Amino acid sequence: MNCVTSILLFIVVLMVNPFSTYAQFYKSWEEQYPGFVAQNKGKWILKTATNINTISRPIEVGIDLERKSIVGYGGCNPFQINILSIKKEKGYYRLYTGRDAYTENYCTENINRNENQMIHNLHHNRLKIVIDGEEMMIMNRKKVIMKFGKQKENPLINFMSRYYWKLIQMEGNSSVVYHSYFAFDFEKYQLVGDTGCGSFEIDFEVSPELDELTFGKIRLGKQQCDVGAKAERSQCFVDIINGGEFSFDVAEQTLNFYKDDKIVLMFGFIPKEY
């Protein structure tokens, strides 16, 4: 069969059943690299990078071949980096990346500097990716080495994320009704809630041992109460949590924040469907 005959035959088959022919001659990246897809299920947490000194907030990445992107959270902002091509080499995968896209929230100088450096390590680059069980190494063309560990499901974080947490005791006083509440967002590392007089957001960091919380500067929406007991309790809650550092634990059905081994804030949980 000569070349012209082959082309004519292909055209005839394409006219009869174009979809099956297209599927035969084209495979998605997921179909071409099933092993890579299987190894990359879930998220990876940055452990070390040769050009990032101190990692003060978890940096997450995931490789999504369906979206042809590296997606992640840099500690302050979600980001996405286009994957232009992928190739399987002996013992590793080679990725060529393009432009990036990310939001421009500001957290702290150190967190944003690390985040920008991480994105710079990955975008418009040639990446060598080696996966060995629960560890992944990425090296770029400038020989920057980034090592990641597989993100593990954590029952405490899952429990804390599942509910709203309503203030029930403040500085030892549980005899009044408090209206402050919040929810944990462990994707953005923020508390989002209501002071009792209006909305608020605040960034937080959690210790690797999951027993200490450090809060940034609180961001308040419009507060609806200016005077009275409710306003005073709301302001007291804001003053305590703003820039605060606490040890914490979850005891039965309460979340407790401690200072000097004394409970300063106690919260009860409310189902999010409430």
Secondary structure as GFF3:
##gff-version 3
##sequence-region A 1 274
A	DSSP	alpha_helix	3	16	.	.	.	ID=ss1
A	DSSP	alpha_helix	18	25	.	.	.	ID=ss2
A	DSSP	alpha_helix	29	32	.	.	.	ID=ss3
A	DSSP	alpha_helix	34	39	.	.	.	ID=ss4
A	DSSP	beta_strand	44	49	.	.	.	ID=ss5
A	DSSP	beta_strand	60	64	.	.	.	ID=ss6
A	DSSP	beta_strand	69	73	.	.	.	ID=ss7
A	DSSP	beta_strand	78	89	.	.	.	ID=ss8
A	DSSP	beta_strand	92	102	.	.	.	ID=ss9
A	DSSP	alpha_helix	109	122	.	.	.	ID=ss10
A	DSSP	beta_strand	126	132	.	.	.	ID=ss11
A	DSSP	beta_strand	135	139	.	.	.	ID=ss12
A	DSSP	beta_strand	145	150	.	.	.	ID=ss13
A	DSSP	alpha_helix	155	162	.	.	.	ID=ss14
A	DSSP	beta_strand	163	170	.	.	.	ID=ss15
A	DSSP	beta_strand	181	185	.	.	.	ID=ss16
A	DSSP	beta_strand	190	194	.	.	.	ID=ss17
A	DSSP	beta_strand	199	206	.	.	.	ID=ss18
A	DSSP	beta_strand	212	215	.	.	.	ID=ss19
A	DSSP	beta_strand	219	220	.	.	.	ID=ss20
A	DSSP	alpha_helix	229	241	.	.	.	ID=ss21
A	DSSP	beta_strand	245	251	.	.	.	ID=ss22
A	DSSP	beta_strand	254	259	.	.	.	ID=ss23
A	DSSP	beta_strand	262	271	.	.	.	ID=ss24
###
